[in-house]
C-alpha cells in the first residue's frame, strides 16, 4: 500500500485533467467515495469531472460536488469528449470494466493512466495501471481514507470530504452492523467526525428522508409481496414495473427493502426481485456463512460480497421467482445449517 500510495502521490503532485467514475446504479459507497476524491483533488488544484454511467438515488444528492456530476446516459458526447482529454481516470467501487455498462468502452479506449480503488473480491487485474484492492475493507470509502492516510494527506480532509467518506462507510456497513465493520472502521469514523462530519445529520439525510410514496411501497412489499420459506430460512420480495409505477417509483426507492426480509427471525437468505423494463434485477442478502456472491455469479450474471450481492436476468419476474425458489431448495442443507 505505502509504495503504491507514494507512486500515486507523485502522479497527482502536478495539476492534471482527471475523470472519476464508478459502477452503474451508484450506491452510497460509490458516490461517497467518488465525491470525496473529487473534493480532495479539486482542493489541491486538479481539473476533475465525476462521470457516472447513469443516475442514482436522490437521497445522495446533497453531498458536496453532486451538482457537477455528469451522467453518461443522455450526455454521451460530452462524457466521451471529457474522457478523451483525461490524464488520469480513477475507477471506484467496481472490479470489472463491464460494471460501467455503456460507458465501459469509452474508458477502455482511453489512453489515460488508470487507477482502481475497490473492495470487491476478485478484481480484474488488467483493468488499471495502478490497483488498490482490499476485499477485507468494509467499503471503498474506508479504503480511500486509508489511501489518503498512506499518502500523508489527511490534513487535506475537510468537512466536505469527511462527510462524503462517512456516507460511503455508513451505507456499505448497514450503519456499522455488518461483519465487515471492524475497530479500524470505527477509528476511521471517529477521525471523520473530528474532521467535521455531522454523523446525526448524515444519518437523517440518508435514512430519514423518504417520500410518502416510498414508504407506501415499503408497506406494500411487506404486506403483500413478501414470500416466506421458513423451512429453508429464506424469503423473497418481488416487484413488477406496473407495481413500481403504482407508487410513483423514483431511483433509490427500493434501497434497503430487502433488509426488512432479512430482519425476520430465522431468515438468513433474502432476495429482492425488481423488474426494470426488459431486465429483472436481483439484490441478494444473507447472514453468516451463506455466500450470496457465489449464487449471484453462478445463476444471475452478477457478484459482490459474501453477504450482499446483485445480479440480473432477462426472465420474467415470475420465472425469476421460480428460479430463486429452485435455488433455495437446492441449497436447503446449507440454509438449514
KEZALUM-671748 format. One record per residue (C-alpha): residue number from 1; residue in one letter; x, y, z. Coordinates in Angstrom, 3 decimals. Example, Ala and Ser with C-alpha at 12.3 -4.5 7.8 and 13.67 -1.06 7.14 Angstrom:
<i = 1	aa = A	u = 12.300	v = -4.500	w = 7.800>
<i = 2	aa = S	u = 13.670	v = -1.060	w = 7.140>
//
This chain:
<i = 1	aa = X	u = 0.000	v = 0.000	w = 0.000>
<i = 2	aa = X	u = 2.645	v = 2.549	w = 1.052>
<i = 3	aa = X	u = 4.849	v = 2.105	w = -2.021>
<i = 4	aa = X	u = 1.901	v = 2.335	w = -4.390>
<i = 5	aa = X	u = 0.497	v = 5.256	w = -2.382>
<i = 6	aa = X	u = 3.748	v = 7.144	w = -2.802>
<i = 7	aa = X	u = 3.634	v = 6.460	w = -6.545>
<i = 8	aa = X	u = 0.124	v = 7.874	w = -6.716>
<i = 9	aa = X	u = 1.103	v = 10.907	w = -4.650>
<i = 10	aa = X	u = 3.840	v = 11.696	w = -7.181>
<i = 11	aa = X	u = 1.415	v = 11.258	w = -10.070>
<i = 12	aa = X	u = -1.060	v = 13.755	w = -8.593>
<i = 13	aa = X	u = 1.606	v = 16.208	w = -7.445>
<i = 14	aa = X	u = 1.061	v = 18.352	w = -10.559>
<i = 15	aa = X	u = -2.308	v = 19.630	w = -11.879>
<i = 16	aa = X	u = -3.942	v = 17.232	w = -14.325>
<i = 17	aa = X	u = -7.230	v = 16.571	w = -16.104>
<i = 18	aa = X	u = -8.913	v = 13.835	w = -14.093>
<i = 19	aa = X	u = -12.062	v = 11.752	w = -14.548>
<i = 20	aa = X	u = -13.600	v = 9.815	w = -11.651>
<i = 21	aa = X	u = -16.127	v = 7.102	w = -12.438>
<i = 22	aa = X	u = -17.991	v = 4.339	w = -10.650>
<i = 23	aa = X	u = -20.375	v = 1.488	w = -11.354>
<i = 24	aa = X	u = -23.830	v = 1.658	w = -12.908>
<i = 25	aa = X	u = -26.575	v = 2.339	w = -10.369>
<i = 26	aa = X	u = -24.202	v = 4.047	w = -7.926>
<i = 27	aa = X	u = -24.934	v = 3.481	w = -4.235>
<i = 28	aa = X	u = -23.807	v = 5.400	w = -1.174>
<i = 29	aa = X	u = -20.300	v = 3.964	w = -1.196>
<i = 30	aa = X	u = -19.846	v = 4.603	w = -4.910>
<i = 31	aa = X	u = -20.955	v = 8.238	w = -4.727>
<i = 32	aa = X	u = -19.477	v = 8.890	w = -1.288>
<i = 33	aa = X	u = -16.010	v = 7.752	w = -2.332>
<i = 34	aa = X	u = -16.261	v = 9.407	w = -5.764>
<i = 35	aa = X	u = -17.283	v = 12.796	w = -4.386>
<i = 36	aa = X	u = -14.781	v = 12.578	w = -1.531>
<i = 37	aa = X	u = -11.992	v = 12.039	w = -4.066>
<i = 38	aa = X	u = -13.447	v = 14.766	w = -6.292>
<i = 39	aa = X	u = -13.330	v = 17.334	w = -3.485>
<i = 40	aa = X	u = -9.831	v = 16.275	w = -2.439>
<i = 41	aa = X	u = -8.419	v = 16.586	w = -5.959>
<i = 42	aa = X	u = -10.215	v = 19.865	w = -6.686>
<i = 43	aa = X	u = -8.791	v = 21.344	w = -3.499>
<i = 44	aa = X	u = -5.209	v = 20.534	w = -4.496>
<i = 45	aa = X	u = -5.529	v = 22.106	w = -7.940>
<i = 46	aa = X	u = -6.705	v = 19.463	w = -10.399>
<i = 47	aa = X	u = -9.439	v = 19.770	w = -13.022>
<i = 48	aa = X	u = -11.869	v = 16.992	w = -12.134>
<i = 49	aa = X	u = -15.083	v = 15.552	w = -13.573>
<i = 50	aa = X	u = -17.165	v = 12.788	w = -11.997>
<i = 51	aa = X	u = -18.959	v = 10.748	w = -14.671>
<i = 52	aa = X	u = -21.447	v = 8.078	w = -13.617>
<i = 53	aa = X	u = -22.924	v = 5.537	w = -16.063>
<i = 54	aa = X	u = -26.455	v = 6.587	w = -15.052>
<i = 55	aa = X	u = -28.439	v = 8.343	w = -12.341>
<i = 56	aa = X	u = -28.718	v = 7.455	w = -8.661>
<i = 57	aa = X	u = -30.926	v = 7.894	w = -5.603>
<i = 58	aa = X	u = -31.999	v = 11.444	w = -4.777>
<i = 59	aa = X	u = -31.148	v = 10.999	w = -1.089>
<i = 60	aa = X	u = -27.481	v = 11.178	w = -2.147>
<i = 61	aa = X	u = -27.872	v = 14.474	w = -3.982>
<i = 62	aa = X	u = -26.983	v = 16.681	w = -1.000>
<i = 63	aa = X	u = -23.324	v = 15.647	w = -0.965>
<i = 64	aa = X	u = -20.765	v = 18.342	w = -1.848>
<i = 65	aa = X	u = -19.918	v = 18.197	w = -5.550>
<i = 66	aa = X	u = -23.111	v = 16.404	w = -6.568>
<i = 67	aa = X	u = -24.222	v = 19.313	w = -8.776>
<i = 68	aa = X	u = -21.185	v = 18.819	w = -11.016>
<i = 69	aa = X	u = -21.712	v = 15.090	w = -11.652>
<i = 70	aa = X	u = -22.257	v = 14.104	w = -15.295>
<i = 71	aa = X	u = -24.458	v = 11.121	w = -16.134>
<i = 72	aa = X	u = -23.198	v = 9.283	w = -19.199>
<i = 73	aa = X	u = -26.718	v = 8.230	w = -20.209>
<i = 74	aa = X	u = -28.069	v = 11.272	w = -22.044>
<i = 75	aa = X	u = -24.689	v = 13.049	w = -22.091>
<i = 76	aa = X	u = -22.682	v = 10.636	w = -24.203>
<i = 77	aa = X	u = -20.875	v = 13.129	w = -26.443>
<i = 78	aa = X	u = -19.858	v = 15.358	w = -23.535>
<i = 79	aa = X	u = -18.688	v = 12.380	w = -21.484>
<i = 80	aa = X	u = -16.656	v = 10.931	w = -24.352>
<i = 81	aa = X	u = -15.009	v = 14.311	w = -25.054>
<i = 82	aa = X	u = -14.074	v = 14.859	w = -21.393>
<i = 83	aa = X	u = -12.741	v = 11.317	w = -21.031>
<i = 84	aa = X	u = -10.669	v = 11.611	w = -24.210>
<i = 85	aa = X	u = -8.815	v = 14.559	w = -22.653>
<i = 86	aa = X	u = -8.203	v = 12.918	w = -19.276>
<i = 87	aa = X	u = -4.683	v = 12.354	w = -17.980>
<i = 88	aa = X	u = -5.909	v = 10.101	w = -15.164>
<i = 89	aa = X	u = -9.080	v = 8.048	w = -14.722>
<i = 90	aa = X	u = -9.968	v = 6.921	w = -11.202>
<i = 91	aa = X	u = -12.302	v = 3.921	w = -11.138>
<i = 92	aa = X	u = -14.008	v = 3.458	w = -7.795>
<i = 93	aa = X	u = -16.073	v = 0.669	w = -6.219>
<i = 94	aa = X	u = -16.118	v = -1.929	w = -9.008>
<i = 95	aa = X	u = -13.911	v = -4.841	w = -10.024>
<i = 96	aa = X	u = -14.789	v = -5.273	w = -13.704>
<i = 97	aa = X	u = -14.979	v = -2.747	w = -16.539>
<i = 98	aa = X	u = -18.360	v = -4.209	w = -17.504>
<i = 99	aa = X	u = -19.837	v = -2.545	w = -14.392>
<i = 100	aa = X	u = -19.570	v = 0.749	w = -16.303>
<i = 101	aa = X	u = -22.162	v = -0.541	w = -18.774>
<i = 102	aa = X	u = -22.412	v = 1.771	w = -21.820>
<i = 103	aa = X	u = -19.540	v = 3.935	w = -20.548>
<i = 104	aa = X	u = -17.137	v = 0.977	w = -20.397>
<i = 105	aa = X	u = -15.840	v = 1.154	w = -23.979>
<i = 106	aa = X	u = -15.024	v = 4.853	w = -23.649>
<i = 107	aa = X	u = -12.975	v = 4.205	w = -20.522>
<i = 108	aa = X	u = -11.294	v = 1.135	w = -22.018>
<i = 109	aa = X	u = -10.279	v = 3.061	w = -25.138>
<i = 110	aa = X	u = -8.838	v = 5.975	w = -23.161>
<i = 111	aa = X	u = -5.037	v = 6.302	w = -23.071>
<i = 112	aa = X	u = -5.243	v = 7.915	w = -19.622>
<i = 113	aa = X	u = -3.393	v = 6.450	w = -16.643>
<i = 114	aa = X	u = -5.976	v = 4.361	w = -14.825>
<i = 115	aa = X	u = -6.261	v = 3.871	w = -11.065>
<i = 116	aa = X	u = -8.640	v = 1.371	w = -9.450>
<i = 117	aa = X	u = -9.744	v = 1.740	w = -5.816>
<i = 118	aa = X	u = -12.112	v = -1.048	w = -4.800>
<i = 119	aa = X	u = -13.029	v = -3.513	w = -2.055>
<i = 120	aa = X	u = -14.821	v = -6.222	w = -4.042>
<i = 121	aa = X	u = -13.474	v = -9.718	w = -4.430>
<i = 122	aa = X	u = -11.596	v = -10.967	w = -7.488>
<i = 123	aa = X	u = -10.742	v = -7.685	w = -9.248>
<i = 124	aa = X	u = -9.734	v = -7.769	w = -12.907>
<i = 125	aa = X	u = -6.003	v = -7.101	w = -12.555>
<i = 126	aa = X	u = -5.823	v = -5.822	w = -16.152>
<i = 127	aa = X	u = -8.390	v = -3.112	w = -15.521>
<i = 128	aa = X	u = -5.957	v = -0.395	w = -14.412>
<i = 129	aa = X	u = -2.308	v = 0.669	w = -14.279>
<i = 130	aa = X	u = -2.378	v = 1.062	w = -10.502>
<i = 131	aa = X	u = -4.695	v = -1.003	w = -8.309>
<i = 132	aa = X	u = -5.664	v = -0.516	w = -4.678>
<i = 133	aa = X	u = -7.812	v = -3.511	w = -3.781>
<i = 134	aa = X	u = -8.735	v = -4.878	w = -0.361>
<i = 135	aa = X	u = -11.751	v = -7.183	w = -0.088>
<i = 136	aa = X	u = -11.436	v = -7.157	w = 3.709>
<i = 137	aa = X	u = -12.206	v = -3.443	w = 3.810>
<i = 138	aa = X	u = -15.805	v = -2.609	w = 4.705>
<i = 139	aa = X	u = -16.126	v = -0.101	w = 1.879>
<i = 140	aa = X	u = -14.319	v = 1.665	w = -0.915>
<i = 141	aa = X	u = -14.704	v = 4.841	w = 1.142>
<i = 142	aa = X	u = -12.691	v = 3.359	w = 4.014>
<i = 143	aa = X	u = -10.061	v = 2.108	w = 1.560>
<i = 144	aa = X	u = -9.885	v = 5.605	w = 0.059>
<i = 145	aa = X	u = -9.413	v = 7.093	w = 3.524>
<i = 146	aa = X	u = -6.565	v = 4.655	w = 4.164>
<i = 147	aa = X	u = -5.008	v = 5.592	w = 0.831>
<i = 148	aa = X	u = -5.202	v = 9.288	w = 1.745>
<i = 149	aa = X	u = -3.627	v = 8.401	w = 5.066>
<i = 150	aa = X	u = -0.849	v = 6.420	w = 3.353>
<i = 151	aa = X	u = -0.114	v = 9.467	w = 1.170>
<i = 152	aa = X	u = 0.173	v = 11.601	w = 4.346>
<i = 153	aa = X	u = -2.696	v = 13.785	w = 3.128>
<i = 154	aa = X	u = -5.176	v = 13.513	w = 6.000>
<i = 155	aa = X	u = -4.629	v = 17.209	w = 6.702>
<i = 156	aa = X	u = -6.332	v = 17.832	w = 3.347>
<i = 157	aa = X	u = -9.546	v = 16.186	w = 4.561>
<i = 158	aa = X	u = -12.069	v = 18.945	w = 5.250>
<i = 159	aa = X	u = -15.697	v = 18.722	w = 6.332>
<i = 160	aa = X	u = -16.965	v = 18.118	w = 2.779>
<i = 161	aa = X	u = -14.576	v = 15.234	w = 2.172>
<i = 162	aa = X	u = -15.205	v = 13.789	w = 5.635>
<i = 163	aa = X	u = -18.981	v = 13.755	w = 5.122>
<i = 164	aa = X	u = -18.706	v = 12.042	w = 1.724>
<i = 165	aa = X	u = -16.434	v = 9.369	w = 3.178>
<i = 166	aa = X	u = -18.787	v = 8.946	w = 6.138>
<i = 167	aa = X	u = -21.703	v = 8.292	w = 3.750>
<i = 168	aa = X	u = -19.739	v = 5.602	w = 1.913>
<i = 169	aa = X	u = -18.709	v = 3.791	w = 5.076>
<i = 170	aa = X	u = -22.069	v = 4.125	w = 6.827>
<i = 171	aa = X	u = -24.152	v = 2.844	w = 3.905>
<i = 172	aa = X	u = -21.876	v = -0.057	w = 2.956>
<i = 173	aa = X	u = -21.753	v = -1.322	w = 6.537>
<i = 174	aa = X	u = -25.526	v = -1.087	w = 7.067>
<i = 175	aa = X	u = -24.942	v = 1.658	w = 9.635>
<i = 176	aa = X	u = -21.987	v = -0.282	w = 11.068>
<i = 177	aa = X	u = -23.862	v = -3.541	w = 11.708>
<i = 178	aa = X	u = -22.317	v = -5.822	w = 9.058>
<i = 179	aa = X	u = -19.478	v = -8.243	w = 9.808>
<i = 180	aa = X	u = -17.157	v = -6.081	w = 7.727>
<i = 181	aa = X	u = -17.305	v = -3.392	w = 10.418>
<i = 182	aa = X	u = -14.112	v = -3.545	w = 12.474>
<i = 183	aa = X	u = -12.451	v = -1.498	w = 15.182>
<i = 184	aa = X	u = -10.478	v = 0.105	w = 12.357>
<i = 185	aa = X	u = -13.756	v = 1.211	w = 10.782>
<i = 186	aa = X	u = -14.809	v = 2.909	w = 13.998>
<i = 187	aa = X	u = -11.407	v = 4.580	w = 14.292>
<i = 188	aa = X	u = -11.774	v = 5.967	w = 10.782>
<i = 189	aa = X	u = -15.297	v = 7.174	w = 11.542>
<i = 190	aa = X	u = -14.051	v = 8.887	w = 14.721>
<i = 191	aa = X	u = -11.411	v = 10.687	w = 12.667>
<i = 192	aa = X	u = -14.037	v = 11.804	w = 10.132>
<i = 193	aa = X	u = -16.248	v = 13.181	w = 12.901>
<i = 194	aa = X	u = -13.212	v = 15.057	w = 14.205>
<i = 195	aa = X	u = -12.825	v = 16.494	w = 10.690>
<i = 196	aa = X	u = -16.382	v = 17.859	w = 10.843>
<i = 197	aa = X	u = -18.633	v = 15.040	w = 9.605>
<i = 198	aa = X	u = -22.091	v = 15.590	w = 11.148>
<i = 199	aa = X	u = -22.959	v = 11.967	w = 11.852>
<i = 200	aa = X	u = -26.517	v = 12.520	w = 13.076>
<i = 201	aa = X	u = -27.337	v = 14.899	w = 10.228>
<i = 202	aa = X	u = -25.911	v = 12.498	w = 7.649>
<i = 203	aa = X	u = -27.974	v = 9.608	w = 9.015>
<i = 204	aa = X	u = -31.092	v = 11.772	w = 8.808>
<i = 205	aa = X	u = -30.382	v = 12.835	w = 5.205>
<i = 206	aa = X	u = -29.792	v = 9.250	w = 4.059>
<i = 207	aa = X	u = -32.268	v = 7.164	w = 6.057>
<i = 208	aa = X	u = -34.967	v = 9.540	w = 7.319>
<i = 209	aa = X	u = -35.662	v = 11.446	w = 4.132>
<i = 210	aa = X	u = -38.194	v = 9.233	w = 2.335>
<i = 211	aa = X	u = -41.167	v = 10.332	w = 0.263>
<i = 212	aa = X	u = -44.651	v = 9.180	w = 1.244>
<i = 213	aa = X	u = -44.731	v = 7.057	w = -1.933>
<i = 214	aa = X	u = -41.530	v = 5.291	w = -0.925>
<i = 215	aa = X	u = -42.944	v = 4.435	w = 2.499>
<i = 216	aa = X	u = -46.170	v = 3.162	w = 0.925>
<i = 217	aa = X	u = -44.103	v = 0.988	w = -1.428>
<i = 218	aa = X	u = -42.242	v = -0.443	w = 1.564>
<i = 219	aa = X	u = -45.548	v = -1.226	w = 3.287>
<i = 220	aa = X	u = -46.850	v = -2.892	w = 0.139>
<i = 221	aa = X	u = -43.727	v = -5.060	w = -0.097>
<i = 222	aa = X	u = -44.044	v = -6.255	w = 3.491>
<i = 223	aa = X	u = -47.831	v = -6.733	w = 3.499>
<i = 224	aa = X	u = -48.444	v = -8.078	w = 0.005>
<i = 225	aa = X	u = -45.213	v = -9.154	w = -1.685>
<i = 226	aa = X	u = -43.262	v = -10.990	w = 0.985>
<i = 227	aa = X	u = -42.853	v = -14.720	w = 0.341>
<i = 228	aa = X	u = -41.502	v = -16.727	w = 3.261>
<i = 229	aa = X	u = -39.862	v = -20.145	w = 3.154>
<i = 230	aa = X	u = -39.385	v = -20.772	w = 6.887>
<i = 231	aa = X	u = -38.435	v = -24.416	w = 6.359>
<i = 232	aa = X	u = -35.363	v = -23.161	w = 4.481>
<i = 233	aa = X	u = -34.834	v = -19.855	w = 6.322>
<i = 234	aa = X	u = -35.352	v = -17.826	w = 3.163>
<i = 235	aa = X	u = -37.531	v = -15.007	w = 1.841>
<i = 236	aa = X	u = -38.348	v = -13.348	w = -1.482>
<i = 237	aa = X	u = -39.853	v = -9.947	w = -2.314>
<i = 238	aa = X	u = -40.705	v = -9.116	w = -5.936>
<i = 239	aa = X	u = -41.892	v = -6.008	w = -7.781>
<i = 240	aa = X	u = -43.030	v = -5.551	w = -11.373>
<i = 241	aa = X	u = -42.822	v = -2.361	w = -13.432>
<i = 242	aa = X	u = -46.577	v = -1.922	w = -13.009>
<i = 243	aa = X	u = -46.299	v = -2.130	w = -9.231>
<i = 244	aa = X	u = -43.428	v = 0.356	w = -9.148>
<i = 245	aa = X	u = -45.363	v = 2.801	w = -11.311>
<i = 246	aa = X	u = -48.339	v = 2.466	w = -8.977>
<i = 247	aa = X	u = -46.187	v = 4.003	w = -6.249>
<i = 248	aa = X	u = -44.603	v = 6.683	w = -8.484>
<i = 249	aa = X	u = -41.226	v = 4.940	w = -8.310>
<i = 250	aa = X	u = -38.094	v = 7.085	w = -8.163>
<i = 251	aa = X	u = -34.498	v = 5.904	w = -8.325>
<i = 252	aa = X	u = -33.484	v = 4.601	w = -4.902>
<i = 253	aa = X	u = -36.995	v = 3.828	w = -3.653>
<i = 254	aa = X	u = -36.244	v = 0.097	w = -3.356>
<i = 255	aa = X	u = -32.980	v = 0.727	w = -1.493>
<i = 256	aa = X	u = -32.935	v = -1.183	w = 1.784>
<i = 257	aa = X	u = -36.244	v = -3.012	w = 1.287>
<i = 258	aa = X	u = -34.514	v = -6.396	w = 1.215>
<i = 259	aa = X	u = -33.133	v = -5.776	w = 4.704>
<i = 260	aa = X	u = -36.652	v = -5.956	w = 6.147>
<i = 261	aa = X	u = -36.994	v = -9.517	w = 4.858>
<i = 262	aa = X	u = -33.607	v = -10.412	w = 6.311>
<i = 263	aa = X	u = -34.654	v = -8.879	w = 9.643>
<i = 264	aa = X	u = -37.293	v = -11.576	w = 10.167>
<i = 265	aa = X	u = -36.314	v = -14.065	w = 12.857>
<i = 266	aa = X	u = -34.771	v = -17.181	w = 11.331>
<i = 267	aa = X	u = -34.278	v = -15.770	w = 7.834>
<i = 268	aa = X	u = -30.673	v = -15.991	w = 6.633>
<i = 269	aa = X	u = -31.187	v = -15.625	w = 2.855>
<i = 270	aa = X	u = -33.355	v = -12.945	w = 1.240>
<i = 271	aa = X	u = -33.798	v = -11.861	w = -2.374>
<i = 272	aa = X	u = -35.396	v = -8.726	w = -3.829>
<i = 273	aa = X	u = -36.519	v = -9.139	w = -7.439>
<i = 274	aa = X	u = -37.303	v = -5.925	w = -9.339>
<i = 275	aa = X	u = -38.378	v = -5.564	w = -12.965>
<i = 276	aa = X	u = -36.994	v = -2.587	w = -14.896>
<i = 277	aa = X	u = -38.158	v = -2.824	w = -18.487>
<i = 278	aa = X	u = -36.787	v = -5.964	w = -20.127>
<i = 279	aa = X	u = -34.332	v = -6.584	w = -17.292>
<i = 280	aa = X	u = -35.047	v = -8.134	w = -13.913>
<i = 281	aa = X	u = -32.568	v = -7.120	w = -11.215>
<i = 282	aa = X	u = -31.860	v = -9.057	w = -8.050>
<i = 283	aa = X	u = -30.477	v = -7.956	w = -4.694>
<i = 284	aa = X	u = -29.290	v = -10.887	w = -2.595>
<i = 285	aa = X	u = -28.556	v = -10.661	w = 1.125>
<i = 286	aa = X	u = -27.544	v = -13.234	w = 3.708>
<i = 287	aa = X	u = -26.363	v = -13.761	w = 7.242>
<i = 288	aa = X	u = -23.465	v = -15.867	w = 8.464>
<i = 289	aa = X	u = -21.558	v = -18.067	w = 6.046>
<i = 290	aa = X	u = -24.141	v = -18.371	w = 3.272>
<i = 291	aa = X	u = -22.284	v = -16.827	w = 0.319>
<i = 292	aa = X	u = -24.699	v = -14.956	w = -1.911>
<i = 293	aa = X	u = -21.892	v = -13.691	w = -4.158>
<i = 294	aa = X	u = -21.464	v = -17.257	w = -5.406>
<i = 295	aa = X	u = -25.214	v = -17.521	w = -6.066>
<i = 296	aa = X	u = -25.249	v = -14.192	w = -7.912>
<i = 297	aa = X	u = -22.279	v = -15.176	w = -10.061>
<i = 298	aa = X	u = -23.438	v = -18.702	w = -10.876>
<i = 299	aa = X	u = -27.087	v = -18.009	w = -11.661>
<i = 300	aa = X	u = -27.584	v = -14.290	w = -12.324>
<i = 301	aa = X	u = -24.533	v = -12.846	w = -14.102>
<i = 302	aa = X	u = -23.620	v = -10.903	w = -11.001>
<i = 303	aa = X	u = -21.447	v = -10.843	w = -7.930>
<i = 304	aa = X	u = -20.442	v = -8.726	w = -4.982>
<i = 305	aa = X	u = -19.723	v = -9.515	w = -1.357>
<i = 306	aa = X	u = -20.224	v = -12.673	w = 0.674>
<i = 307	aa = X	u = -23.407	v = -11.363	w = 2.341>
<i = 308	aa = X	u = -24.512	v = -8.688	w = -0.146>
<i = 309	aa = X	u = -24.574	v = -9.163	w = -3.907>
<i = 310	aa = X	u = -26.531	v = -8.324	w = -7.025>
<i = 311	aa = X	u = -27.428	v = -9.851	w = -10.342>
<i = 312	aa = X	u = -29.745	v = -9.651	w = -13.320>
<i = 313	aa = X	u = -31.683	v = -11.791	w = -15.751>
<i = 314	aa = X	u = -33.919	v = -11.441	w = -18.814>
<i = 315	aa = X	u = -36.503	v = -13.868	w = -17.433>
<i = 316	aa = X	u = -39.890	v = -12.611	w = -16.299>
<i = 317	aa = X	u = -40.495	v = -11.786	w = -12.650>
<i = 318	aa = X	u = -42.487	v = -14.978	w = -12.128>
<i = 319	aa = X	u = -39.814	v = -17.067	w = -13.856>
<i = 320	aa = X	u = -37.182	v = -15.425	w = -11.673>
<i = 321	aa = X	u = -39.162	v = -16.229	w = -8.535>
<i = 322	aa = X	u = -39.347	v = -19.870	w = -9.626>
<i = 323	aa = X	u = -35.602	v = -19.847	w = -10.296>
<i = 324	aa = X	u = -34.837	v = -18.447	w = -6.830>
<i = 325	aa = X	u = -37.196	v = -20.991	w = -5.270>
<i = 326	aa = X	u = -35.294	v = -23.782	w = -7.011>
<i = 327	aa = X	u = -32.026	v = -22.341	w = -5.679>
<i = 328	aa = X	u = -33.475	v = -22.230	w = -2.159>
<i = 329	aa = X	u = -34.406	v = -25.910	w = -2.446>
<i = 330	aa = X	u = -31.028	v = -26.791	w = -3.924>
<i = 331	aa = X	u = -29.177	v = -25.127	w = -1.056>
<i = 332	aa = X	u = -31.584	v = -26.120	w = 1.712>
<i = 333	aa = X	u = -28.888	v = -28.092	w = 3.516>
<i = 334	aa = X	u = -26.628	v = -25.023	w = 3.738>
<i = 335	aa = X	u = -29.577	v = -22.801	w = 4.655>
<i = 336	aa = X	u = -30.541	v = -25.099	w = 7.490>
<i = 337	aa = X	u = -27.029	v = -25.241	w = 8.909>
//
